Amino acid sequence: IYSTKKLAISISYVNYWDGTLYYRNDTDHSIYTYDIKKGQSSKLLECNTGEVLIADGKLYYVDLKNNNQLICTDLNGKNGQVICDKSVLSFVVCGDALLFEDTSLTLYLKGNDSSV
């Protein structure tokens, strides 16, 4: 069954976790949530965000304001920690491994068996 909702804004990096959409507002680049059952949006993090990803119950995003650092927080936006202080262009999380490309186009793998 499909449900529709007309959006008044442009969004990107849409992720779904446990009844909630997490997305980047393309106007202010902050991270928002949308509770599907309640039909309500709210700003989760006031930031200048690049890529956004939910993996294993954690929120990962590139912080454009702070030299493209890769940040990981709880899904409520709390307990943020810098995962990588290199200037990250793109990334993916696969289980315990983190694969990312920095702005010099160098590819890195960080995980249990490797480090950055």
C-alpha positions as CSV (number, residue, x, y, z in Angstrom):
1,I,0.0,0.0,0.0
2,Y,1.4,3.4,-1.0
3,S,0.8,6.6,0.8
4,T,1.7,10.0,-0.6
5,K,2.5,13.4,0.9
6,K,3.2,16.6,-1.1
7,L,6.5,18.1,0.1
8,A,7.0,21.8,0.3
9,I,10.8,21.4,0.3
10,S,13.5,19.6,-1.6
11,I,15.1,16.7,0.4
12,S,17.9,14.2,-0.1
13,Y,19.7,11.3,1.6
14,V,16.4,9.8,2.8
15,N,16.8,6.9,5.2
16,Y,14.2,4.9,7.0
17,W,14.5,3.4,10.5
18,D,11.7,2.0,12.7
19,G,8.8,4.2,11.4
20,T,10.8,7.3,11.0
21,L,12.4,8.9,7.9
22,Y,15.7,10.7,8.4
23,Y,16.6,13.2,5.6
24,R,18.6,16.3,4.7
25,N,16.7,19.4,3.9
26,D,18.3,20.7,0.8
27,T,17.6,24.3,1.6
28,D,19.3,24.6,5.0
29,H,21.3,21.3,4.9
30,S,20.2,20.4,8.4
31,I,19.0,16.9,9.3
32,Y,15.3,16.3,9.9
33,T,13.0,13.4,10.9
34,Y,9.6,12.6,9.7
35,D,7.4,10.4,11.9
36,I,5.3,8.4,9.5
37,K,2.5,7.5,11.9
38,K,2.1,11.1,13.3
39,G,2.8,12.8,9.9
40,Q,5.1,15.3,11.7
41,S,8.5,16.6,10.7
42,S,11.1,18.1,13.1
43,K,14.6,19.3,12.9
44,L,17.0,16.8,14.5
45,L,20.4,18.5,13.9
46,E,21.1,22.1,13.0
47,C,24.2,21.7,10.8
48,N,25.6,22.0,7.4
49,T,25.3,18.4,6.3
50,G,26.6,16.6,3.2
51,E,25.9,12.9,2.9
52,V,23.6,11.2,5.6
53,L,23.2,7.5,6.3
54,I,21.5,5.3,9.0
55,A,23.3,2.1,9.7
56,D,22.8,-0.3,12.7
57,G,20.8,2.2,14.6
58,K,23.3,5.0,14.3
59,L,23.2,8.2,12.3
60,Y,26.3,9.0,10.2
61,Y,26.8,12.3,8.3
62,V,29.5,14.5,6.8
63,D,29.8,17.8,8.6
64,L,30.6,20.3,5.9
65,K,31.0,23.1,8.4
66,N,33.9,21.3,10.1
67,N,36.2,20.3,7.2
68,N,33.9,17.4,6.0
69,Q,34.5,15.4,9.2
70,L,32.5,12.1,9.4
71,I,30.2,12.2,12.5
72,C,28.3,9.4,14.2
73,T,25.4,10.1,16.6
74,D,22.6,8.2,18.3
75,L,19.3,8.4,16.3
76,N,18.1,11.2,18.6
77,G,21.1,13.3,17.5
78,K,22.9,13.0,20.8
79,N,26.3,11.7,21.7
80,G,28.0,12.8,18.4
81,Q,31.5,11.7,17.9
82,V,34.0,12.3,15.1
83,I,34.6,9.0,13.3
84,C,37.1,10.4,10.9
85,D,38.7,13.8,10.9
86,K,39.9,13.5,7.3
87,S,38.0,15.6,4.7
88,V,35.4,13.0,3.7
89,L,33.7,13.2,0.3
90,S,31.6,10.0,0.3
91,F,31.2,7.0,2.6
92,V,29.3,3.7,3.2
93,V,28.9,1.6,6.3
94,C,29.0,-2.2,5.9
95,G,28.6,-4.0,9.2
96,D,31.6,-3.1,11.3
97,A,33.5,-1.6,8.3
98,L,33.5,1.9,7.1
99,L,34.6,2.7,3.6
100,F,35.1,6.3,2.6
101,E,36.7,8.5,0.1
102,D,38.4,11.8,1.0
103,T,38.5,14.9,-1.0
104,S,41.9,14.0,-2.5
105,L,40.1,10.9,-3.9
106,T,41.9,8.4,-1.7
107,L,39.9,5.4,-0.6
108,Y,40.1,4.2,3.0
109,L,38.8,1.2,4.9
110,K,38.2,1.5,8.7
111,G,37.0,-1.4,10.7
112,N,38.0,-4.2,13.1
113,D,40.8,-5.4,10.9
114,S,42.1,-2.0,9.7
115,S,42.5,1.5,10.7
116,V,42.7,5.0,9.1
